[in-house]
Amino acid sequence: MICPVAAAMVGVCLTGIGLLRVVASVRGRETIADDLLSFDALLFLAATLASYIALRVQSHQRLHGLERIADAAFIAAMVLLTLACFVITYAISR
């Protein structure tokens, strides 16, 4: 379940980065939000790769380890995405 959702979230992060770059060029103000989103995209990519590799391994022990990595990376990325949303909301509104 994590693999397709996390892969889609990489696209969401990239879209957010693009929109923030447009806003930064129009308003002339930089925020840390695009940096947060780029790191967030890497976390979602790690979740996607761990989930995908977990589908391919034969060992149950490795499967469970990769599932834990995918879960942890996905949850960390969602928390970071929420933090980035707060930064975007308050940086753009001021």
N, CA, C and O atoms as CSV, one atom per row, in Angstrom:
chain,resi,resn,atom,element,x,y,z
A,1,MET,N,N,0.811,-1.202,0.000
A,1,MET,CA,C,0.000,0.000,0.000
A,1,MET,C,C,0.856,1.268,0.000
A,1,MET,O,O,0.447,2.282,-0.567
A,2,ILE,N,N,2.018,1.229,0.617
A,2,ILE,CA,C,2.837,2.434,0.712
A,2,ILE,C,C,3.448,2.807,-0.633
A,2,ILE,O,O,3.584,3.991,-0.941
A,3,CYS,N,N,3.809,1.832,-1.421
A,3,CYS,CA,C,4.541,2.074,-2.665
A,3,CYS,C,C,3.832,3.073,-3.597
A,3,CYS,O,O,4.460,4.063,-3.974
A,4,PRO,N,N,2.578,2.876,-3.986
A,4,PRO,CA,C,1.968,3.836,-4.906
A,4,PRO,C,C,1.665,5.186,-4.252
A,4,PRO,O,O,1.768,6.225,-4.905
A,5,VAL,N,N,1.300,5.179,-2.993
A,5,VAL,CA,C,0.971,6.436,-2.321
A,5,VAL,C,C,2.230,7.279,-2.141
A,5,VAL,O,O,2.220,8.478,-2.420
A,6,ALA,N,N,3.311,6.659,-1.678
A,6,ALA,CA,C,4.561,7.397,-1.478
A,6,ALA,C,C,5.108,7.914,-2.800
A,6,ALA,O,O,5.655,9.016,-2.856
A,7,ALA,N,N,4.965,7.135,-3.858
A,7,ALA,CA,C,5.428,7.586,-5.173
A,7,ALA,C,C,4.625,8.800,-5.634
A,7,ALA,O,O,5.186,9.729,-6.215
A,8,ALA,N,N,3.336,8.800,-5.383
A,8,ALA,CA,C,2.506,9.958,-5.735
A,8,ALA,C,C,2.880,11.179,-4.893
A,8,ALA,O,O,2.828,12.311,-5.375
A,9,MET,N,N,3.250,10.948,-3.653
A,9,MET,CA,C,3.615,12.054,-2.777
A,9,MET,C,C,4.935,12.708,-3.204
A,9,MET,O,O,5.143,13.891,-2.937
A,10,VAL,N,N,5.815,11.970,-3.851
A,10,VAL,CA,C,7.018,12.579,-4.422
A,10,VAL,C,C,6.601,13.628,-5.446
A,10,VAL,O,O,7.158,14.726,-5.484
A,11,GLY,N,N,5.627,13.287,-6.266
A,11,GLY,CA,C,5.100,14.245,-7.245
A,11,GLY,C,C,4.459,15.454,-6.595
A,11,GLY,O,O,4.595,16.572,-7.093
A,12,VAL,N,N,3.764,15.245,-5.489
A,12,VAL,CA,C,3.159,16.355,-4.756
A,12,VAL,C,C,4.248,17.294,-4.237
A,12,VAL,O,O,4.119,18.515,-4.331
A,13,CYS,N,N,5.314,16.723,-3.692
A,13,CYS,CA,C,6.428,17.541,-3.190
A,13,CYS,C,C,7.079,18.338,-4.318
A,13,CYS,O,O,7.390,19.517,-4.149
A,14,LEU,N,N,7.281,17.704,-5.453
A,14,LEU,CA,C,7.891,18.399,-6.585
A,14,LEU,C,C,6.999,19.519,-7.107
A,14,LEU,O,O,7.494,20.578,-7.494
A,15,THR,N,N,5.699,19.295,-7.118
A,15,THR,CA,C,4.762,20.343,-7.515
A,15,THR,C,C,4.817,21.506,-6.536
A,15,THR,O,O,4.824,22.668,-6.943
A,16,GLY,N,N,4.855,21.195,-5.249
A,16,GLY,CA,C,4.950,22.239,-4.230
A,16,GLY,C,C,6.228,23.047,-4.368
A,16,GLY,O,O,6.211,24.269,-4.223
A,17,ILE,N,N,7.341,22.370,-4.649
A,17,ILE,CA,C,8.610,23.077,-4.846
A,17,ILE,C,C,8.509,24.028,-6.033
A,17,ILE,O,O,8.954,25.174,-5.958
A,18,GLY,N,N,7.927,23.554,-7.119
A,18,GLY,CA,C,7.761,24.405,-8.303
A,18,GLY,C,C,6.898,25.620,-8.034
A,18,GLY,O,O,7.221,26.726,-8.466
A,19,LEU,N,N,5.801,25.418,-7.322
A,19,LEU,CA,C,4.925,26.544,-6.998
A,19,LEU,C,C,5.611,27.534,-6.061
A,19,LEU,O,O,5.459,28.746,-6.214
A,20,LEU,N,N,6.356,27.022,-5.103
A,20,LEU,CA,C,7.071,27.916,-4.195
A,20,LEU,C,C,8.144,28.727,-4.917
A,20,LEU,O,O,8.378,29.889,-4.585
A,21,ARG,N,N,8.792,28.114,-5.901
A,21,ARG,CA,C,9.794,28.854,-6.668
A,21,ARG,C,C,9.144,29.980,-7.454
A,21,ARG,O,O,9.725,31.057,-7.585
A,22,VAL,N,N,7.943,29.748,-7.980
A,22,VAL,CA,C,7.224,30.796,-8.711
A,22,VAL,C,C,6.849,31.930,-7.757
A,22,VAL,O,O,7.042,33.102,-8.079
A,23,VAL,N,N,6.322,31.587,-6.600
A,23,VAL,CA,C,5.944,32.598,-5.609
A,23,VAL,C,C,7.175,33.374,-5.150
A,23,VAL,O,O,7.111,34.592,-4.982
A,24,ALA,N,N,8.287,32.686,-4.949
A,24,ALA,CA,C,9.515,33.350,-4.507
A,24,ALA,C,C,10.021,34.326,-5.568
A,24,ALA,O,O,10.517,35.402,-5.234
A,25,SER,N,N,9.899,33.959,-6.835
A,25,SER,CA,C,10.378,34.860,-7.882
A,25,SER,C,C,9.454,36.062,-8.057
A,25,SER,O,O,9.925,37.148,-8.395
A,26,VAL,N,N,8.157,35.894,-7.838
A,26,VAL,CA,C,7.212,37.005,-7.974
A,26,VAL,C,C,7.312,37.952,-6.782
A,26,VAL,O,O,7.365,39.170,-6.950
A,27,ARG,N,N,7.335,37.392,-5.593
A,27,ARG,CA,C,7.360,38.220,-4.376
A,27,ARG,C,C,8.772,38.584,-3.926
A,27,ARG,O,O,8.954,39.515,-3.142
A,28,GLY,N,N,9.747,37.869,-4.409
A,28,GLY,CA,C,11.115,38.148,-4.014
A,28,GLY,C,C,11.457,37.702,-2.607
A,28,GLY,O,O,12.421,38.191,-2.017
A,29,ARG,N,N,10.681,36.783,-2.064
A,29,ARG,CA,C,10.921,36.287,-0.710
A,29,ARG,C,C,11.137,34.783,-0.745
A,29,ARG,O,O,10.347,34.034,-1.319
A,30,GLU,N,N,12.212,34.367,-0.126
A,30,GLU,CA,C,12.535,32.941,-0.033
A,30,GLU,C,C,12.005,32.383,1.288
A,30,GLU,O,O,11.925,33.099,2.286
A,31,THR,N,N,11.647,31.105,1.283
A,31,THR,CA,C,11.275,30.414,2.518
A,31,THR,C,C,12.066,29.113,2.589
A,31,THR,O,O,12.680,28.674,1.617
A,32,ILE,N,N,12.030,28.527,3.754
A,32,ILE,CA,C,12.689,27.238,3.950
A,32,ILE,C,C,11.794,26.087,3.474
A,32,ILE,O,O,12.217,24.931,3.457
A,33,ALA,N,N,10.573,26.407,3.094
A,33,ALA,CA,C,9.590,25.377,2.739
A,33,ALA,C,C,10.038,24.535,1.547
A,33,ALA,O,O,9.816,23.325,1.538
A,34,ASP,N,N,10.661,25.146,0.547
A,34,ASP,CA,C,11.089,24.345,-0.610
A,34,ASP,C,C,12.226,23.392,-0.229
A,34,ASP,O,O,12.338,22.303,-0.793
A,35,ASP,N,N,13.069,23.797,0.724
A,35,ASP,CA,C,14.093,22.883,1.224
A,35,ASP,C,C,13.470,21.718,1.989
A,35,ASP,O,O,13.905,20.574,1.858
A,36,LEU,N,N,12.448,22.024,2.788
A,36,LEU,CA,C,11.735,20.970,3.521
A,36,LEU,C,C,11.082,19.987,2.556
A,36,LEU,O,O,11.133,18.774,2.760
A,37,LEU,N,N,10.472,20.519,1.513
A,37,LEU,CA,C,9.797,19.649,0.544
A,37,LEU,C,C,10.783,18.796,-0.251
A,37,LEU,O,O,10.466,17.663,-0.611
A,38,SER,N,N,11.961,19.321,-0.527
A,38,SER,CA,C,12.935,18.505,-1.259
A,38,SER,C,C,13.445,17.357,-0.384
A,38,SER,O,O,13.615,16.238,-0.867
A,39,PHE,N,N,13.687,17.628,0.895
A,39,PHE,CA,C,14.071,16.556,1.809
A,39,PHE,C,C,12.916,15.579,1.983
A,39,PHE,O,O,13.128,14.372,2.105
A,40,ASP,N,N,11.701,16.103,1.994
A,40,ASP,CA,C,10.501,15.283,2.118
A,40,ASP,C,C,10.352,14.338,0.924
A,40,ASP,O,O,9.969,13.179,1.088
A,41,ALA,N,N,10.655,14.834,-0.267
A,41,ALA,CA,C,10.592,13.987,-1.463
A,41,ALA,C,C,11.578,12.827,-1.348
A,41,ALA,O,O,11.287,11.714,-1.787
A,42,LEU,N,N,12.749,13.088,-0.754
A,42,LEU,CA,C,13.721,12.011,-0.561
A,42,LEU,C,C,13.205,10.967,0.434
A,42,LEU,O,O,13.423,9.771,0.244
A,43,LEU,N,N,12.527,11.413,1.485
A,43,LEU,CA,C,11.943,10.459,2.433
A,43,LEU,C,C,10.851,9.615,1.773
A,43,LEU,O,O,10.774,8.406,1.991
A,44,PHE,N,N,10.018,10.255,0.974
A,44,PHE,CA,C,8.990,9.494,0.260
A,44,PHE,C,C,9.620,8.524,-0.730
A,44,PHE,O,O,9.120,7.414,-0.917
A,45,LEU,N,N,10.714,8.934,-1.365
A,45,LEU,CA,C,11.419,8.026,-2.271
A,45,LEU,C,C,11.980,6.828,-1.512
A,45,LEU,O,O,11.904,5.698,-1.994
A,46,ALA,N,N,12.543,7.066,-0.328
A,46,ALA,CA,C,13.057,5.959,0.491
A,46,ALA,C,C,11.930,5.002,0.870
A,46,ALA,O,O,12.115,3.785,0.853
A,47,ALA,N,N,10.766,5.547,1.212
A,47,ALA,CA,C,9.614,4.704,1.545
A,47,ALA,C,C,9.175,3.891,0.329
A,47,ALA,O,O,8.854,2.709,0.449
A,48,THR,N,N,9.161,4.525,-0.833
A,48,THR,CA,C,8.775,3.832,-2.065
A,48,THR,C,C,9.737,2.696,-2.387
A,48,THR,O,O,9.312,1.582,-2.690
A,49,LEU,N,N,11.035,2.982,-2.319
A,49,LEU,CA,C,12.033,1.959,-2.642
A,49,LEU,C,C,12.009,0.805,-1.645
A,49,LEU,O,O,12.092,-0.358,-2.039
A,50,ALA,N,N,11.895,1.120,-0.357
A,50,ALA,CA,C,11.845,0.054,0.654
A,50,ALA,C,C,10.600,-0.806,0.462
A,50,ALA,O,O,10.658,-2.029,0.595
A,51,SER,N,N,9.487,-0.171,0.153
A,51,SER,CA,C,8.252,-0.917,-0.075
A,51,SER,C,C,8.359,-1.798,-1.323
A,51,SER,O,O,7.921,-2.948,-1.321
A,52,TYR,N,N,8.940,-1.248,-2.377
A,52,TYR,CA,C,9.089,-2.004,-3.619
A,52,TYR,C,C,10.026,-3.195,-3.426
A,52,TYR,O,O,9.731,-4.303,-3.872
A,53,ILE,N,N,11.143,-2.961,-2.767
A,53,ILE,CA,C,12.095,-4.052,-2.543
A,53,ILE,C,C,11.481,-5.112,-1.633
A,53,ILE,O,O,11.752,-6.302,-1.798
A,54,ALA,N,N,10.658,-4.692,-0.674
A,54,ALA,CA,C,9.988,-5.647,0.216
A,54,ALA,C,C,9.075,-6.593,-0.573
A,54,ALA,O,O,8.889,-7.748,-0.190
A,55,LEU,N,N,8.517,-6.101,-1.656
A,55,LEU,CA,C,7.664,-6.955,-2.494
A,55,LEU,C,C,8.475,-8.016,-3.233
A,55,LEU,O,O,7.929,-9.045,-3.631
A,56,ARG,N,N,9.773,-7.776,-3.421
A,56,ARG,CA,C,10.611,-8.649,-4.229
A,56,ARG,C,C,11.445,-9.649,-3.439
A,56,ARG,O,O,11.922,-10.626,-4.016
A,57,VAL,N,N,11.638,-9.438,-2.133
A,57,VAL,CA,C,12.521,-10.317,-1.365
A,57,VAL,C,C,11.820,-11.624,-1.007
A,57,VAL,O,O,10.594,-11.684,-0.920
A,58,GLN,N,N,12.608,-12.650,-0.806
A,58,GLN,CA,C,12.078,-13.964,-0.467
A,58,GLN,C,C,12.077,-14.212,1.042
A,58,GLN,O,O,11.214,-14.926,1.553
A,59,SER,N,N,13.028,-13.634,1.745
A,59,SER,CA,C,13.185,-13.868,3.175
A,59,SER,C,C,12.144,-13.080,3.973
A,59,SER,O,O,11.983,-11.876,3.777
A,60,HIS,N,N,11.441,-13.771,4.876
A,60,HIS,CA,C,10.439,-13.100,5.699
A,60,HIS,C,C,11.078,-12.114,6.670
A,60,HIS,O,O,10.482,-11.088,6.998
A,61,GLN,N,N,12.287,-12.421,7.129
A,61,GLN,CA,C,12.976,-11.525,8.052
A,61,GLN,C,C,13.328,-10.207,7.352
A,61,GLN,O,O,13.129,-9.129,7.911
A,62,ARG,N,N,13.845,-10.302,6.143
A,62,ARG,CA,C,14.154,-9.085,5.375
A,62,ARG,C,C,12.887,-8.340,5.006
A,62,ARG,O,O,12.861,-7.109,5.008
A,63,LEU,N,N,11.830,-9.085,4.690
A,63,LEU,CA,C,10.550,-8.469,4.347
A,63,LEU,C,C,10.058,-7.582,5.481
A,63,LEU,O,O,9.680,-6.433,5.252
A,64,HIS,N,N,10.059,-8.103,6.692
A,64,HIS,CA,C,9.567,-7.329,7.834
A,64,HIS,C,C,10.467,-6.138,8.135
A,64,HIS,O,O,9.979,-5.077,8.523
A,65,GLY,N,N,11.777,-6.301,7.961
A,65,GLY,CA,C,12.699,-5.179,8.162
A,65,GLY,C,C,12.461,-4.059,7.162
A,65,GLY,O,O,12.444,-2.882,7.521
A,66,LEU,N,N,12.278,-4.440,5.901
A,66,LEU,CA,C,12.010,-3.442,4.868
A,66,LEU,C,C,10.658,-2.778,5.060
A,66,LEU,O,O,10.505,-1.588,4.783
A,67,GLU,N,N,9.673,-3.538,5.533
A,67,GLU,CA,C,8.364,-2.947,5.815
A,67,GLU,C,C,8.467,-1.910,6.925
A,67,GLU,O,O,7.829,-0.860,6.854
A,68,ARG,N,N,9.266,-2.199,7.951
A,68,ARG,CA,C,9.460,-1.229,9.043
A,68,ARG,C,C,10.146,0.032,8.539
A,68,ARG,O,O,9.781,1.142,8.925
A,69,ILE,N,N,11.138,-0.144,7.677
A,69,ILE,CA,C,11.827,1.013,7.099
A,69,ILE,C,C,10.860,1.842,6.266
A,69,ILE,O,O,10.839,3.068,6.372
A,70,ALA,N,N,10.061,1.176,5.436
A,70,ALA,CA,C,9.086,1.879,4.598
A,70,ALA,C,C,8.070,2.618,5.458
A,70,ALA,O,O,7.742,3.770,5.176
A,71,ASP,N,N,7.569,1.966,6.503
A,71,ASP,CA,C,6.602,2.616,7.396
A,71,ASP,C,C,7.202,3.827,8.091
A,71,ASP,O,O,6.578,4.886,8.151
A,72,ALA,N,N,8.413,3.673,8.618
A,72,ALA,CA,C,9.054,4.775,9.343
A,72,ALA,C,C,9.346,5.952,8.409
A,72,ALA,O,O,9.124,7.106,8.775
A,73,ALA,N,N,9.841,5.662,7.214
A,73,ALA,CA,C,10.134,6.733,6.254
A,73,ALA,C,C,8.852,7.429,5.824
A,73,ALA,O,O,8.830,8.651,5.676
A,74,PHE,N,N,7.786,6.664,5.623
A,74,PHE,CA,C,6.519,7.262,5.197
A,74,PHE,C,C,5.936,8.157,6.286
A,74,PHE,O,O,5.488,9.267,5.996
A,75,ILE,N,N,5.935,7.695,7.524
A,75,ILE,CA,C,5.392,8.497,8.626
A,75,ILE,C,C,6.243,9.750,8.826
A,75,ILE,O,O,5.699,10.839,9.010
A,76,ALA,N,N,7.570,9.610,8.792
A,76,ALA,CA,C,8.441,10.780,8.942
A,76,ALA,C,C,8.192,11.788,7.816
A,76,ALA,O,O,8.176,12.996,8.052
A,77,ALA,N,N,7.999,11.292,6.601
A,77,ALA,CA,C,7.749,12.178,5.472
A,77,ALA,C,C,6.405,12.885,5.608
A,77,ALA,O,O,6.290,14.061,5.260
A,78,MET,N,N,5.396,12.192,6.104
A,78,MET,CA,C,4.089,12.833,6.299
A,78,MET,C,C,4.158,13.917,7.376
A,78,MET,O,O,3.546,14.976,7.233
A,79,VAL,N,N,4.896,13.656,8.445
A,79,VAL,CA,C,5.069,14.670,9.495
A,79,VAL,C,C,5.813,15.879,8.931
A,79,VAL,O,O,5.433,17.019,9.196
A,80,LEU,N,N,6.864,15.637,8.159
A,80,LEU,CA,C,7.611,16.734,7.562
A,80,LEU,C,C,6.762,17.508,6.564
A,80,LEU,O,O,6.882,18.729,6.466
A,81,LEU,N,N,5.914,16.817,5.828
A,81,LEU,CA,C,5.020,17.486,4.886
A,81,LEU,C,C,4.043,18.398,5.622
A,81,LEU,O,O,3.751,19.503,5.165
A,82,THR,N,N,3.545,17.935,6.750
A,82,THR,CA,C,2.654,18.765,7.560
A,82,THR,C,C,3.386,20.000,8.068
A,82,THR,O,O,2.835,21.101,8.050
A,83,LEU,N,N,4.613,19.825,8.515
A,83,LEU,CA,C,5.420,20.958,8.961
A,83,LEU,C,C,5.653,21.939,7.813
A,83,LEU,O,O,5.555,23.152,8.000
A,84,ALA,N,N,5.957,21.422,6.642
A,84,ALA,CA,C,6.162,22.281,5.472
A,84,ALA,C,C,4.887,23.051,5.132
A,84,ALA,O,O,4.955,24.208,4.717
A,85,CYS,N,N,3.737,22.425,5.304
A,85,CYS,CA,C,2.465,23.109,5.046
A,85,CYS,C,C,2.274,24.290,5.989
A,85,CYS,O,O,1.800,25.347,5.573
A,86,PHE,N,N,2.641,24.116,7.258
A,86,PHE,CA,C,2.555,25.227,8.201
A,86,PHE,C,C,3.503,26.352,7.805
A,86,PHE,O,O,3.135,27.525,7.868
A,87,VAL,N,N,4.713,26.005,7.402
A,87,VAL,CA,C,5.675,27.023,6.980
A,87,VAL,C,C,5.153,27.771,5.762
A,87,VAL,O,O,5.241,28.997,5.699
A,88,ILE,N,N,4.615,27.046,4.804
A,88,ILE,CA,C,4.076,27.671,3.593
A,88,ILE,C,C,2.911,28.591,3.948
A,88,ILE,O,O,2.837,29.715,3.450
A,89,THR,N,N,2.020,28.135,4.789
A,89,THR,CA,C,0.848,28.925,5.150
A,89,THR,C,C,1.233,30.240,5.807
A,89,THR,O,O,0.698,31.291,5.455
A,90,TYR,N,N,2.138,30.190,6.739
A,90,TYR,CA,C,2.485,31.399,7.475
A,90,TYR,C,C,3.508,32.255,6.756
A,90,TYR,O,O,3.561,33.461,6.999
A,91,ALA,N,N,4.314,31.691,5.892
A,91,ALA,CA,C,5.304,32.493,5.149
A,91,ALA,C,C,4.645,33.256,4.009
A,91,ALA,O,O,5.021,34.395,3.732
A,92,ILE,N,N,3.679,32.653,3.354
A,92,ILE,CA,C,3.045,33.299,2.198
A,92,ILE,C,C,2.009,34.323,2.659
A,92,ILE,O,O,1.807,35.337,1.991
A,93,SER,N,N,1.351,34.070,3.791
A,93,SER,CA,C,0.296,34.977,4.231
A,93,SER,C,C,0.851,36.276,4.803
A,93,SER,O,O,0.111,37.251,4.937
A,94,ARG,N,N,2.136,36.309,5.144
A,94,ARG,CA,C,2.709,37.542,5.733
A,94,ARG,C,C,3.292,38.439,4.713
A,94,ARG,O,O,3.807,39.505,5.050
